Every structure is written in C-alpha cells, then in structure tokens.
C-alpha cells in the first residue's frame, strides 16, 4: 500500500466514524460537543426538572441521614420515657 492509499483509507475511516457518531447522537437525542461544550439545551422545562431533581436528591439524603441516625432515636426514646414517668 503506497502512502497515498493509506491517507485516503484514513480519511474514509474518520469520515465513517463521524457519520456513525452523528447518527448515534441524533437517534438517542444526545447533545453534541459543538453545542455549548456538551451542555444541555436551554429548555426552561428541562432546567426546571434538573433543579427539582437536585432538590429531591438533597432531601432524600437528609431523610436517609435522619432514618439512619441512631443517636436521635435513642434521645427521643429517653424523652418519651421521661414524660411517661411523670
């Protein structure tokens, strides 16, 4: 294979790769790197949903901490027992 054929083969492989990549992104609605360095579109509804998911994740983390915090449960039991003894 001479150098000219090798250059043409490389260009063909790169072109096929780009076409397949673009097709995959279009089929799966993925944002491309050329649209704002891979950031999502500025859809206000999508932005609102992202903020809501972030808020819910933070809230779940707090609830998990409360549910697994053993110290708070023991203190609550002690307070209840103190009130019963009165």
ZAPA-549596 format. One record per atom (N, C-alpha, C, O, CB): residue in one letter; chain; atom name; x, y, z. Coordinates in steps of 0.02 Angstrom, whole numbers. Glycine has a CB too. Layout:
BEGIN
   resn   chain   name        u        v        w
      A       A     CA        X        Y        Z
...
END
This chain:
BEGIN
   resn   chain   name        u        v        w
      X       A      N       43      -59        0
      X       A     CA        0        0        0
      X       A      C       45       62        0
      X       A      O       88       69       43
      X       A     CB      -49        0       62
      X       A      N       35      104      -48
      X       A     CA       76      165      -51
      X       A      C       48      219       -4
      X       A      O       -9      213       18
      X       A     CB       81      191     -123
      X       A      N       86      270       11
      X       A     CA       65      322       58
      X       A      C        0      356       38
      X       A      O      -41      373       81
      X       A     CB      119      374       65
      X       A      N      -11      367      -26
      X       A     CA      -73      399      -48
      X       A      C     -134      357      -31
      X       A      O     -184      384       -7
      X       A     CB      -71      412     -124
      X       A      N     -131      292      -42
      X       A     CA     -186      248      -25
      X       A      C     -198      246       50
      X       A      O     -255      243       73
      X       A     CB     -172      177      -50
      X       A      N     -145      249       90
      X       A     CA     -152      248      162
      X       A      C     -187      312      186
      X       A      O     -231      308      230
      X       A     CB      -82      242      196
      X       A      N     -170      370      158
      X       A     CA     -202      433      177
      X       A      C     -276      431      159
      X       A      O     -318      452      199
      X       A     CB     -168      492      142
      X       A      N     -293      405      101
      X       A     CA     -362      400       80
      X       A      C     -400      353      126
      X       A      O     -457      366      144
      X       A     CB     -368      376        7
      X       A      N     -369      297      146
      X       A     CA     -402      249      191
      X       A      C     -415      280      259
      X       A      O     -468      269      288
      X       A     CB     -358      186      198
      X       A      N     -367      318      284
      X       A     CA     -376      351      349
      X       A      C     -433      401      345
      X       A      O     -475      405      391
      X       A     CB     -312      387      371
      X       A      N     -437      440      292
      X       A     CA     -491      490      284
      X       A      C     -558      455      280
      X       A      O     -607      479      309
      X       A     CB     -479      533      221
      X       A      N     -563      399      245
      X       A     CA     -626      362      239
      X       A      C     -647      335      308
      X       A      O     -706      340      325
      X       A     CB     -618      304      189
      X       A      N     -600      308      346
      X       A     CA     -616      281      412
      X       A      C     -640      337      458
      X       A      O     -690      327      494
      X       A     CB     -555      246      443
      X       A      N     -607      394      458
      X       A     CA     -628      450      501
      X       A      C     -697      475      480
      X       A      O     -738      490      523
      X       A     CB     -576      508      497
      X       A      N     -710      480      415
      X       A     CA     -775      504      391
      X       A      C     -830      456      412
      X       A      O     -883      478      434
      X       A     CB     -774      511      315
      X       A      N     -819      392      405
      X       A     CA     -869      343      425
      X       A      C     -881      348      501
      X       A      O     -938      343      523
      X       A     CB     -847      271      406
      X       A      N     -828      356      539
      X       A     CA     -836      364      612
      X       A      C     -877      425      630
      X       A      O     -921      421      674
      X       A     CB     -769      368      645
      X       A      N     -865      481      597
      X       A     CA     -903      542      611
      X       A      C     -977      533      593
      X       A      O    -1021      554      630
      X       A     CB     -874      601      573
      X       A      N     -990      501      536
      X       A     CA    -1059      490      515
      X       A      C    -1095      446      565
      X       A      O    -1152      460      585
      X       A     CB    -1062      458      444
      X       A      N    -1063      392      587
      X       A     CA    -1094      347      635
      X       A      C    -1105      381      702
      X       A      O    -1157      371      734
      X       A     CB    -1052      284      645
      X       A      N    -1057      423      724
      X       A     CA    -1064      459      786
      X       A      C    -1123      508      783
      X       A      O    -1163      512      829
      X       A     CB     -999      497      803
      X       A      N    -1128      545      728
      X       A     CA    -1183      592      720
      X       A      C    -1250      556      718
      X       A      O    -1299      579      746
      X       A     CB    -1174      634      656
      X       A      N    -1252      500      684
      X       A     CA    -1313      461      680
      X       A      C    -1334      436      749
      X       A      O    -1393      437      766
      X       A     CB    -1304      401      631
      X       A      N    -1285      412      788
      X       A     CA    -1300      387      855
      X       A      C    -1327      443      899
      X       A      O    -1375      434      936
      X       A     CB    -1237      357      887
      X       A      N    -1295      502      896
      X       A     CA    -1318      558      936
      X       A      C    -1388      581      916
      X       A      O    -1429      597      959
      X       A     CB    -1269      617      930
      X       A      N    -1402      581      852
      X       A     CA    -1468      602      829
      X       A      C    -1521      551      849
      X       A      O    -1577      570      867
      X       A     CB    -1468      612      753
      X       A      N    -1503      489      845
      X       A     CA    -1552      436      862
      X       A      C    -1568      436      937
      X       A      O    -1625      423      956
      X       A     CB    -1525      367      840
      X       A      N    -1520      451      978
      X       A     CA    -1530      449     1050
      X       A      C    -1537      518     1081
      X       A      O    -1538      524     1142
      X       A     CB    -1473      413     1083
      X       A      N    -1542      569     1041
      X       A     CA    -1553      638     1062
      X       A      C    -1501      660     1113
      X       A      O    -1517      691     1163
      X       A     CB    -1623      646     1093
      X       A      N    -1438      645     1099
      X       A     CA    -1384      666     1142
      X       A      C    -1358      733     1118
      X       A      O    -1354      745     1058
      X       A     CB    -1327      613     1143
      X       A      N    -1339      777     1165
      X       A     CA    -1311      841     1143
      X       A      C    -1241      830     1117
      X       A      O    -1203      790     1143
      X       A     CB    -1311      893     1201
      X       A      N    -1223      866     1065
      X       A     CA    -1156      859     1038
      X       A      C    -1109      907     1073
      X       A      O    -1131      954     1106
      X       A     CB    -1155      871      961
      X       A      N    -1044      895     1066
      X       A     CA     -995      938     1098
      X       A      C     -994     1008     1066
      X       A      O     -973     1056     1098
      X       A     CB     -926      907     1094
      X       A      N    -1016     1013     1005
      X       A     CA    -1015     1077      970
      X       A      C    -1070     1123      996
      X       A      O    -1066     1184      983
      X       A     CB    -1022     1066      896
      X       A      N    -1119     1097     1030
      X       A     CA    -1174     1138     1056
      X       A      C    -1160     1156     1128
      X       A      O    -1187     1125     1174
      X       A     CB    -1242     1101     1050
      X       A      N    -1119     1205     1140
      X       A     CA    -1106     1229     1207
      X       A      C    -1062     1182     1247
      X       A      O    -1072     1175     1308
      X       A     CB    -1169     1238     1243
      X       A      N    -1013     1152     1216
      X       A     CA     -965     1108     1250
      X       A      C     -998     1051     1289
      X       A      O     -978     1036     1345
      X       A     CB     -923     1148     1297
      X       A      N    -1049     1020     1259
      X       A     CA    -1080      962     1289
      X       A      C    -1134      978     1340
      X       A      O    -1160      932     1372
      X       A     CB    -1029      920     1320
      X       A      N    -1150     1041     1348
      X       A     CA    -1203     1058     1395
      X       A      C    -1270     1046     1362
      X       A      O    -1275     1042     1301
      X       A     CB    -1197     1131     1420
      X       A      N    -1321     1041     1403
      X       A     CA    -1387     1028     1377
      X       A      C    -1418     1092     1349
      X       A      O    -1394     1147     1362
      X       A     CB    -1432      999     1432
      X       A      N    -1470     1084     1311
      X       A     CA    -1503     1141     1281
      X       A      C    -1534     1185     1335
      X       A      O    -1543     1163     1392
      X       A     CB    -1556     1118     1229
      X       A      N    -1551     1244     1317
      X       A     CA    -1578     1293     1365
      X       A      C    -1654     1288     1371
      X       A      O    -1688     1339     1377
      X       A     CB    -1558     1363     1345
      X       A      N    -1681     1228     1368
      X       A     CA    -1752     1217     1375
      X       A      C    -1772     1234     1447
      X       A      O    -1746     1203     1493
      X       A     CB    -1772     1144     1357
      X       A      N    -1817     1282     1458
      X       A     CA    -1835     1301     1527
      X       A      C    -1867     1244     1566
      X       A      O    -1856     1238     1626
      X       A     CB    -1882     1360     1526
      X       A      N    -1905     1202     1532
      X       A     CA    -1937     1146     1567
      X       A      C    -1884     1096     1590
      X       A      O    -1889     1069     1645
      X       A     CB    -1988     1112     1521
      X       A      N    -1835     1082     1548
      X       A     CA    -1781     1036     1566
      X       A      C    -1740     1064     1624
      X       A      O    -1719     1028     1669
      X       A     CB    -1736     1021     1506
      X       A      N    -1728     1129     1622
      X       A     CA    -1691     1162     1676
      X       A      C    -1729     1157     1742
      X       A      O    -1699     1143     1794
      X       A     CB    -1676     1235     1658
      X       A      N    -1793     1168     1739
      X       A     CA    -1835     1164     1800
      X       A      C    -1834     1093     1827
      X       A      O    -1829     1083     1888
      X       A     CB    -1907     1186     1785
      X       A      N    -1839     1044     1783
      X       A     CA    -1838      974     1805
      X       A      C    -1770      956     1836
      X       A      O    -1768      919     1886
      X       A     CB    -1853      927     1747
      X       A      N    -1715      981     1806
      X       A     CA    -1649      967     1836
      X       A      C    -1644      997     1906
      X       A      O    -1617      964     1951
      X       A     CB    -1593      996     1791
      X       A      N    -1669     1057     1915
      X       A     CA    -1667     1088     1981
      X       A      C    -1710     1050     2031
      X       A      O    -1691     1041     2089
      X       A     CB    -1691     1162     1977
      X       A      N    -1768     1026     2009
      X       A     CA    -1812      988     2053
      X       A      C    -1779      921     2072
      X       A      O    -1784      900     2130
      X       A     CB    -1880      975     2018
      X       A      N    -1746      889     2025
      X       A     CA    -1711      826     2041
      X       A      C    -1656      838     2091
      X       A      O    -1646      799     2137
      X       A     CB    -1683      794     1977
      X       A      N    -1619      893     2081
      X       A     CA    -1565      910     2128
      X       A      C    -1593      921     2198
      X       A      O    -1566      896     2247
      X       A     CB    -1527      973     2104
      X       A      N    -1649      958     2203
      X       A     CA    -1680      970     2267
      X       A      C    -1704      905     2300
      X       A      O    -1694      895     2360
      X       A     CB    -1739     1018     2258
      X       A      N    -1735      861     2260
      X       A     CA    -1760      798     2287
      X       A      C    -1703      752     2310
      X       A      O    -1709      717     2360
      X       A     CB    -1802      762     2234
      X       A      N    -1647      752     2273
      X       A     CA    -1589      712     2294
      X       A      C    -1562      737     2361
      X       A      O    -1544      697     2404
      X       A     CB    -1534      714     2241
      X       A      N    -1558      803     2369
      X       A     CA    -1535      831     2433
      X       A      C    -1583      812     2489
      X       A      O    -1562      795     2544
      X       A     CB    -1528      907     2428
      X       A      N    -1647      815     2475
      X       A     CA    -1697      798     2526
      X       A      C    -1694      725     2545
      X       A      O    -1700      708     2604
      X       A     CB    -1767      816     2500
      X       A      N    -1685      680     2496
      X       A     CA    -1679      609     2510
      X       A      C    -1617      596     2553
      X       A      O    -1619      555     2598
      X       A     CB    -1676      568     2444
      X       A      N    -1562      631     2539
      X       A     CA    -1501      623     2578
      X       A      C    -1514      642     2651
      X       A      O    -1490      608     2697
      X       A     CB    -1445      666     2550
      X       A      N    -1551      696     2662
      X       A     CA    -1567      717     2731
      X       A      C    -1612      665     2764
      X       A      O    -1601      648     2822
      X       A     CB    -1601      786     2732
      X       A      N    -1661      640     2729
      X       A     CA    -1706      590     2758
      X       A      C    -1669      525     2773
      X       A      O    -1683      493     2824
      X       A     CB    -1764      575     2710
      X       A      N    -1621      505     2730
      X       A     CA    -1581      446     2744
      X       A      C    -1540      456     2807
      X       A      O    -1532      410     2848
      X       A     CB    -1536      429     2685
      X       A      N    -1512      516     2814
      X       A     CA    -1472      530     2873
      X       A      C    -1515      527     2937
      X       A      O    -1494      501     2988
      X       A     CB    -1439      600     2867
      X       A      N    -1575      554     2933
      X       A     CA    -1620      552     2990
      X       A      C    -1640      480     3007
      X       A      O    -1641      461     3065
      X       A     CB    -1684      595     2977
      X       A      N    -1655      441     2956
      X       A     CA    -1677      372     2966
      X       A      C    -1622      328     2994
      X       A      O    -1636      281     3030
      X       A     CB    -1703      343     2901
      X       A      N    -1560      343     2977
      X       A     CA    -1505      300     3000
      X       A      C    -1469      328     3060
      X       A      O    -1423      296     3087
      X       A     CB    -1456      291     2944
      X       A      N    -1489      386     3083
      X       A     CA    -1457      416     3142
      X       A      C    -1485      383     3205
      X       A      O    -1541      398     3225
      X       A     CB    -1467      493     3144
      X       A      N    -1446      340     3235
      X       A     CA    -1468      302     3293
      X       A      C    -1471      345     3356
      X       A      O    -1513      335     3399
      X       A     CB    -1421      243     3305
      X       A      N    -1426      393     3360
      X       A     CA    -1422      435     3420
      X       A      C    -1487      474     3430
      X       A      O    -1512      479     3487
      X       A     CB    -1364      484     3414
      X       A      N    -1515      501     3377
      X       A     CA    -1577      539     3383
      X       A      C    -1635      496     3406
      X       A      O    -1678      519     3444
      X       A     CB    -1594      572     3316
      X       A      N    -1637      434     3383
      X       A     CA    -1691      389     3403
      X       A      C    -1686      372     3477
      X       A      O    -1736      370     3512
      X       A     CB    -1689      324     3362
      X       A      N    -1624      361     3501
      X       A     CA    -1616      346     3573
      X       A      C    -1635      406     3616
      X       A      O    -1667      398     3668
      X       A     CB    -1544      324     3589
      X       A      N    -1616      466     3595
      X       A     CA    -1635      526     3632
      X       A      C    -1710      535     3634
      X       A      O    -1738      555     3685
      X       A     CB    -1601      588     3602
      X       A      N    -1743      521     3579
      X       A     CA    -1815      527     3575
      X       A      C    -1848      476     3622
      X       A      O    -1897      493     3656
      X       A     CB    -1840      517     3504
      X       A      N    -1823      415     3623
      X       A     CA    -1850      364     3669
      X       A      C    -1842      385     3741
      X       A      O    -1887      375     3782
      X       A     CB    -1816      297     3657
      X       A      N    -1784      413     3758
      X       A     CA    -1772      437     3826
      X       A      C    -1820      493     3845
      X       A      O    -1846      494     3901
      X       A     CB    -1700      461     3834
      X       A      N    -1832      539     3800
      X       A     CA    -1880      593     3813
      X       A      C    -1950      566     3824
      X       A      O    -1986      589     3869
      X       A     CB    -1880      644     3755
      X       A      N    -1970      517     3784
      X       A     CA    -2037      487     3792
      X       A      C    -2042      452     3859
      X       A      O    -2093      458     3893
      X       A     CB    -2051      437     3734
      X       A      N    -1991      416     3878
      X       A     CA    -1991      381     3943
      X       A      C    -1994      430     4001
      X       A      O    -2028      418     4051
      X       A     CB    -1929      336     3950
      X       A      N    -1959      487     3995
      X       A     CA    -1961      538     4047
      X       A      C    -2031      565     4054
      X       A      O    -2055      576     4110
      X       A     CB    -1912      595     4032
      X       A      N    -2065      576     3999
      X       A     CA    -2133      602     4001
      X       A      C    -2182      551     4030
      X       A      O    -2230      570     4063
      X       A     CB    -2156      623     3932
      X       A      N    -2170      487     4018
      X       A     CA    -2214      435     4046
      X       A      C    -2206      429     4121
      X       A      O    -2254      416     4157
      X       A     CB    -2200      368     4013
      X       A      N    -2144      438     4145
      X       A     CA    -2130      431     4217
      X       A      C    -2163      486     4258
      X       A      O    -2174      477     4318
      X       A     CB    -2054      431     4229
      X       A      N    -2179      541     4229
      X       A     CA    -2208      597     4267
      X       A      C    -2276      582     4289
      X       A      O    -2307      624     4322
      X       A     CB    -2208      659     4227
END
